[in-house]
Amino acid sequence: MAATPSTHSPGVFVLTKLRLFLALSLAFTWWIASLLPHYQPIIRAEFRSRLDEARQKIPSIKVDWRLTVDPRAAYNASKVAMIIEPRVMPHLVPQLLHMITVVPPDWRFLFIGSDKSVTMLGRSTAVKHQQVVGKLDLMVLPEPWDISSRELVFRTLTDMRFYDEFLPGVEWLLKFEYDSIMCANSEVSLNEWLDWDWAGAPRTEDDRFAGNGGLSLRRVSAIRRVLAFQARYNDTDPEDEWFGQRLYIMPGLKVASGLDGALAIENVYMERPMGFHVQGMGENLPADVWGDYERRRKMLEYCPELYTVLNAKFERERCPGDTKDGVIHPTPEEQAEERLKQQLNAEARRKAQEEALKKLQEERKKKEEEEANQKATESSVPPEAIATDAPVASDSGADSSGAVSSPDKDKPVEPAAHEAHRPAGLGNGKQPVAASDGKPSEDSWLWSGANTPVAATDGQPKVPGPDGSI
């Protein structure tokens, strides 16, 4: 039979290389562990020294992970754009947001208003965002400050305490109003005007101080120089004119004059301005600037933001007869109606004049008749005043009717006795001549015109003949 190899397994205590290595390692570890308590202070000191040397070789880096407490610190505190408006106006929100977009980003904005206007702006989400990022502040001035009228605003802006309390550290102030706007198409930045002490809109081409305050850039240090030695009287010039009269003559200041330093358009036209100031949102537009249709169209194309502060109508809303020259001319229908109205008025005036003339003629005729009746009454002689044969004698030689008395009562008066007292023309049958007082002359006697009955002595009327004899 075949032989099988015998199997041989080593015992448990057989010494091998692995077991020898493990035993030596364990012994060495125990030896090190026994020595560690004695050298632990030395090891720690050495480790610290090496660590300090490594730290000295590392560059120093400081990392501040804390957020800024005041977000306004991200902007330039010396540049502020400000608007003061106590009234509630619906266009204030879009106007303010547009100005924030156009003005350089390092500028901050300040809106000063009443409780109502500030509340109205504060409801806008876009305005709230600008407040959160520190770009915009909404402020209601505490008492005794008051901005409820233009004069009170002028007093506020000419008070040194206003700049000390509410604009500390501000050097450049962009003041704009509810009827002013800056154009996004302008090639000039607001920061390019910082070397000016006052720049605004000229009122005339030769205006020595072109600083209308509706849209103006001001250096606060120059304002403080003026307020340091002068104070504005209440109810006098507006604040911009008051400042201009003093800044213009102060040495070392650079102020706008005429078109030099003109920041915006108001009463004088210029090409591609930085902004516009339309007084009263278009209620008082100067014809030299806005009268021409082509120029007006050109300005609105250059600065379409004008529609935000300009009360304008659409082209389709033009009135009939509008020739785009700033004047609404009457239509043919209106002209015909106006001519008819003028004719009716002329006819009415003519009738009124005729009635007045007719009434005047009637009054004159009536007056003449009354005067004629009065003269006839005064010139007639009552029968009782005539004697049967002759007039009654009087002390003066003539009675009250002008007849000459005779010394003989029964003797008739001879014609020769009274011929000298007969008025001229009575002999030919004419009426007696009236005196200056409108009454018949005392020399008229009893004579009357031709064919006029005369009372005889028997009481019966007699008709004189052609020669005047009865």
C-alpha positions in Angstrom: 0.0 0.0 0.0 1.1 3.6 -0.6 2.6 5.5 2.2 1.0 8.9 3.1 3.1 11.8 4.2 2.9 12.6 7.9 1.5 16.0 9.0 3.5 18.0 11.5 2.1 21.2 13.2 4.3 23.4 15.4 3.3 23.9 19.0 1.9 26.9 20.7 5.2 28.0 22.3 7.2 27.8 19.2 9.2 31.0 18.8 8.8 32.8 15.5 10.0 36.1 14.2 6.6 37.7 14.4 6.1 36.8 18.0 9.5 38.0 18.8 8.8 41.4 17.2 5.6 41.8 19.0 7.2 41.0 22.3 10.0 43.5 21.8 7.5 46.2 20.7 5.4 45.8 23.8 8.4 46.0 26.0 9.7 49.2 24.4 6.3 50.8 24.7 6.2 50.0 28.4 9.6 51.5 28.8 8.6 54.7 27.0 5.5 54.9 29.1 7.5 54.6 32.2 9.7 57.5 31.1 6.9 59.9 29.9 5.9 61.2 33.3 9.5 62.3 33.9 9.9 64.1 30.6 6.3 65.5 30.1 7.1 69.1 31.1 10.1 69.2 28.9 8.1 67.8 26.0 5.3 70.4 26.5 7.8 73.2 26.6 9.5 72.1 23.5 6.2 71.7 21.7 5.1 75.2 22.6 8.3 76.7 21.5 8.1 75.1 18.2 4.5 76.1 17.8 5.3 79.7 18.6 8.1 79.7 16.1 5.6 78.4 13.5 3.1 81.1 14.3 5.7 83.9 13.9 6.4 82.7 10.4 2.7 82.8 9.4 1.5 86.3 8.0 -1.0 88.1 10.2 -4.5 88.1 8.8 -7.5 89.8 10.4 -11.0 88.6 9.3 -14.0 90.6 10.6 -17.2 88.6 10.0 -19.5 91.0 11.8 -22.1 92.9 9.7 -22.1 96.7 9.6 -24.6 98.1 12.1 -25.5 101.2 10.0 -26.1 100.4 6.3 -25.7 104.1 5.6 -22.0 103.8 6.1 -21.7 102.2 2.7 -22.5 105.6 1.1 -20.6 109.0 1.1 -21.9 110.9 4.1 -20.9 114.2 2.5 -23.3 113.9 -0.5 -27.0 114.1 0.0 -29.9 114.7 -2.4 -32.9 116.2 -0.5 -36.5 117.0 -1.3 -38.9 118.8 1.0 -42.6 118.2 0.3 -45.4 118.2 2.9 -48.2 117.5 0.3 -49.4 114.1 -0.7 -48.8 113.8 -4.4 -49.1 110.5 -6.3 -46.0 111.1 -8.5 -43.6 111.5 -5.6 -42.7 107.7 -5.4 -41.8 107.3 -9.1 -40.0 110.6 -9.1 -37.9 109.7 -6.1 -37.1 106.2 -7.4 -36.0 107.7 -10.7 -33.8 110.2 -9.1 -32.2 107.5 -7.0 -31.4 105.6 -10.2 -29.9 108.6 -12.1 -27.9 110.2 -9.3 -24.5 108.6 -8.8 -24.6 105.6 -6.5 -22.5 107.1 -3.7 -25.2 109.7 -2.9 -27.7 109.3 -0.2 -31.3 110.6 -0.3 -33.3 112.5 2.3 -37.1 113.1 2.0 -38.5 115.6 4.5 -42.2 115.8 4.6 -45.3 115.8 6.8 -46.9 112.8 8.5 -49.2 112.2 5.5 -46.6 112.5 2.8 -44.0 110.3 4.7 -46.7 107.7 5.3 -47.7 107.7 1.7 -44.1 107.1 0.6 -43.5 104.5 3.3 -46.2 102.2 1.9 -44.2 101.5 -1.3 -42.2 98.3 -1.3 -39.5 99.8 -3.5 -39.1 102.7 -1.0 -38.9 100.3 1.9 -36.1 98.5 0.1 -34.1 101.8 -0.3 -34.6 102.4 3.4 -33.3 99.0 4.3 -30.1 99.3 2.3 -29.5 102.8 3.8 -30.0 104.7 0.5 -33.0 106.7 1.6 -34.2 108.3 4.8 -37.8 109.5 5.4 -38.0 112.2 8.0 -40.6 114.3 9.7 -39.0 117.3 11.4 -39.8 117.7 15.1 -41.3 120.7 16.6 -40.9 123.7 16.4 -39.7 123.1 12.8 -42.5 123.7 10.3 -42.6 123.2 6.5 -46.3 123.6 5.8 -45.8 126.6 3.5 -43.2 127.9 1.1 -42.2 130.7 3.4 -41.7 128.3 6.2 -39.5 126.1 4.0 -37.5 129.3 3.1 -37.0 129.9 6.8 -35.9 126.4 7.4 -33.3 126.4 4.6 -31.8 129.7 5.9 -31.4 128.6 9.4 -28.0 127.4 10.5 -29.5 125.0 13.1 -31.1 123.0 10.3 -27.8 122.1 8.8 -26.2 121.4 12.2 -29.0 119.1 13.4 -30.2 117.3 10.2 -27.3 117.6 7.8 -24.2 117.1 9.9 -21.1 116.3 7.8 -22.8 117.1 4.5 -20.7 119.1 2.0 -22.7 118.8 -1.2 -26.5 119.1 -1.3 -28.6 118.4 -4.3 -32.0 120.1 -3.7 -34.8 119.2 -6.0 -38.6 119.8 -5.8 -41.7 118.0 -6.8 -41.6 119.6 -10.3 -38.0 118.9 -11.2 -36.4 115.8 -12.8 -32.9 114.7 -13.9 -32.5 113.1 -17.3 -31.1 109.6 -17.7 -29.7 110.4 -21.2 -27.4 113.1 -19.8 -23.8 112.5 -20.7 -22.7 114.5 -17.6 -22.6 113.0 -14.1 -23.5 115.0 -11.1 -20.1 114.3 -9.6 -18.6 116.4 -12.3 -20.2 119.5 -10.8 -18.7 119.2 -7.4 -16.2 122.0 -8.0 -19.1 124.5 -8.1 -20.4 126.2 -5.0 -23.8 126.8 -6.4 -25.3 125.6 -9.8 -28.8 125.7 -11.0 -31.1 126.9 -13.7 -30.8 130.5 -15.2 -33.8 132.8 -15.3 -32.4 134.8 -18.2 -29.4 134.4 -20.5 -27.6 137.2 -18.8 -28.7 136.2 -15.3 -25.7 137.0 -13.1 -26.8 134.3 -10.6 -28.1 131.2 -12.4 -29.1 129.4 -9.3 -32.8 128.7 -9.3 -33.4 126.5 -6.3 -35.9 124.1 -7.9 -33.1 121.8 -9.1 -29.7 123.0 -7.8 -26.4 121.7 -6.4 -25.1 123.6 -3.4 -22.0 123.5 -1.3 -23.0 123.5 2.3 -19.8 125.1 3.5 -20.6 128.2 1.3 -24.1 128.3 2.8 -22.6 128.2 6.3 -20.3 131.1 5.4 -23.3 133.3 4.5 -25.4 132.3 7.5 -22.5 133.0 9.8 -22.7 136.7 9.3 -26.2 137.4 7.9 -29.8 136.3 8.6 -32.8 136.4 6.3 -35.8 138.6 7.3 -39.1 136.7 7.2 -41.5 137.2 4.3 -38.8 138.6 2.0 -36.9 137.1 -1.0 -37.0 133.3 -1.7 -34.1 131.4 -0.1 -32.4 130.7 -3.5 -32.5 134.4 -4.5 -31.4 135.5 -1.0 -28.4 133.2 -1.1 -27.6 134.2 -4.6 -27.4 137.9 -3.9 -24.7 137.1 -1.3 -22.8 134.2 -2.8 -22.3 136.1 -6.1 -20.2 138.8 -4.4 -18.3 136.7 -2.0 -14.7 136.1 -3.0 -13.4 132.7 -3.8 -16.7 131.1 -4.7 -17.7 129.5 -8.0 -21.3 130.2 -8.7 -23.3 129.7 -11.9 -23.9 132.9 -14.0 -26.0 132.9 -17.2 -25.4 129.7 -19.1 -22.1 129.2 -17.4 -22.8 126.6 -14.8 -26.4 126.0 -15.9 -27.4 122.7 -14.5 -31.0 122.5 -15.7 -33.6 124.2 -18.0 -36.3 126.4 -16.6 -36.7 129.7 -18.5 -33.7 129.6 -20.9 -33.3 126.8 -23.4 -30.1 124.9 -23.9 -29.1 121.6 -25.6 -29.1 118.3 -23.7 -29.3 119.6 -20.1 -28.7 117.6 -17.0 -32.3 118.1 -15.8 -35.5 120.2 -16.0 -37.4 122.3 -13.6 -41.0 122.8 -14.9 -42.7 125.3 -12.6 -46.0 124.0 -11.2 -45.7 120.8 -13.2 -46.4 122.8 -16.4 -48.9 125.4 -15.2 -46.4 128.2 -16.0 -44.3 127.2 -18.9 -42.2 129.9 -20.6 -43.1 130.3 -24.3 -39.5 130.8 -25.2 -38.7 127.3 -24.2 -41.9 125.3 -24.8 -43.7 127.4 -27.4 -42.2 125.7 -30.4 -43.6 122.2 -31.2 -40.4 120.8 -32.7 -38.3 121.9 -29.8 -40.9 120.5 -27.4 -40.9 117.2 -29.1 -37.1 117.1 -29.1 -36.9 117.8 -25.4 -39.4 115.1 -24.6 -37.5 112.6 -26.7 -34.3 113.4 -25.0 -35.8 113.3 -21.5 -39.0 111.2 -21.5 -38.9 111.3 -17.7 -40.4 114.8 -18.0 -43.8 113.1 -18.2 -43.4 112.2 -14.6 -43.5 115.8 -13.5 -45.3 117.4 -16.4 -49.1 117.5 -16.7 -49.4 116.7 -20.4 -51.9 115.1 -22.7 -51.7 112.5 -25.4 -51.6 113.5 -29.0 -55.0 112.0 -29.5 -56.3 114.3 -26.7 -55.5 117.5 -28.6 -58.3 120.0 -28.7 -59.8 120.9 -32.1 -58.0 123.9 -33.5 -54.7 123.1 -31.8 -51.9 123.9 -34.2 -49.2 122.7 -31.9 -47.8 126.3 -31.4 -49.0 126.6 -27.9 -52.3 128.4 -28.9 -55.6 126.7 -29.5 -57.2 128.5 -32.4 -61.0 128.3 -33.0 -62.3 125.8 -35.5 -64.4 126.9 -38.5 -67.6 125.9 -36.6 -66.5 128.0 -33.6 -65.5 130.9 -35.9 -69.0 130.8 -37.5 -70.6 130.6 -34.1 -68.5 133.5 -32.9 -69.5 135.6 -36.0 -73.1 134.9 -35.4 -72.7 135.8 -31.7 -71.0 139.1 -32.7 -73.9 139.9 -35.1 -76.5 139.2 -32.5 -74.6 141.3 -30.0 -74.3 144.1 -32.6 -78.0 143.9 -33.3 -78.8 144.0 -29.7 -76.6 147.0 -29.1 -78.2 148.8 -32.1 -81.7 148.1 -30.8 -80.7 149.3 -27.4 -79.2 152.5 -28.9 -82.4 153.1 -30.9 -84.6 152.6 -27.9 -82.4 154.9 -25.8 -82.4 157.5 -28.6 -86.2 157.2 -29.0 -86.7 157.6 -25.3 -84.4 160.6 -25.3 -86.3 162.2 -28.1 -89.6 161.6 -26.4 -88.3 163.1 -23.2 -87.0 166.1 -25.1 -90.3 166.6 -27.0 -92.2 166.3 -23.8 -89.9 168.9 -22.2 -90.3 171.2 -25.1 -94.1 170.9 -24.9 -94.0 171.6 -21.2 -91.8 174.7 -21.8 -94.1 175.9 -24.7 -97.2 175.5 -22.5 -95.4 177.3 -19.7 -94.5 180.1 -22.0 -98.0 180.3 -23.4 -99.4 180.4 -19.9 -97.1 183.1 -18.8 -97.6 185.2 -22.0 -101.4 185.1 -21.9 -103.3 188.0 -20.0 -106.4 187.1 -18.0 -109.6 189.1 -18.8 -109.9 190.5 -15.3 -106.5 192.3 -15.8 -107.9 194.3 -18.8 -109.9 197.5 -18.0 -113.2 198.2 -19.9 -111.8 201.4 -21.5 -108.2 201.6 -20.4 -105.7 200.0 -18.1 -105.8 200.9 -14.4 -103.1 203.4 -13.4 -100.5 202.5 -10.9 -98.0 204.5 -8.9 -95.2 203.6 -11.3 -97.1 204.4 -14.3 -97.6 200.8 -15.4 -99.6 197.9 -14.1 -98.4 194.4 -13.4 -99.2 193.3 -16.9 -97.0 196.0 -18.4 -99.9 198.4 -19.5 -99.3 202.1 -18.9 -102.0 203.7 -16.8 -103.8 206.9 -17.7 -104.6 209.7 -15.3 -108.1 209.7 -16.6 -109.8 206.4 -15.8 -112.6 206.8 -18.4 -110.3 208.1 -21.2 -108.8 205.4 -23.3 -105.1 205.3 -23.8 -103.9 206.8 -27.0 -101.7 204.8 -29.2 -99.0 207.5 -29.1 -98.8 207.1 -25.3 -97.6 203.6 -25.4 -96.0 203.3 -28.8 -92.5 203.7 -27.3 -93.1 200.7 -25.0 -94.4 198.4 -27.8 -92.0 195.5 -28.5 -90.4 195.4 -31.9 -92.5 193.5 -34.3 -95.8 193.7 -32.5 -97.1 196.1 -35.1 -96.8 193.5 -37.8 -98.7 190.9 -35.9 -95.8 188.9 -34.4 -95.8 187.3 -30.9 -94.3 189.2 -28.0 -90.6 188.7 -27.4 -89.8 186.7 -24.2 -87.3 188.0 -21.7 -84.2 186.2 -20.6 -86.0 184.6 -17.7 -88.5 183.0 -20.1 -91.4 185.4 -19.2 -92.9 188.0 -21.5 -91.5 191.4 -21.3 -93.3 194.0 -19.3 -93.4 196.1 -22.5 -95.5 193.5 -24.2 -98.8 195.3 -23.3 -101.8 193.5 -24.7 -100.5 193.1 -28.1 -100.7 189.7 -29.7 -100.0 188.1 -33.0 -102.1 188.6 -36.1 -105.6 187.2 -36.0 -105.2 186.6 -32.3 -108.4 187.5 -30.4 -108.1 190.4 -28.0 -110.6 191.1 -25.2 -112.5 194.3 -25.8 -114.2 196.5 -23.3 -117.5 194.7 -23.8 -115.9 191.4 -22.9 -116.3 190.1 -26.4 -113.1 189.0 -28.2 -112.1 191.1 -31.2 -109.9 190.0 -34.0 -107.2 192.6 -35.1 -107.0 193.5 -38.7 -104.0 193.2 -40.9 -102.7 196.6 -39.8 -103.0 195.6 -36.1 -106.2 197.7 -35.5 -109.2 196.1 -33.8 
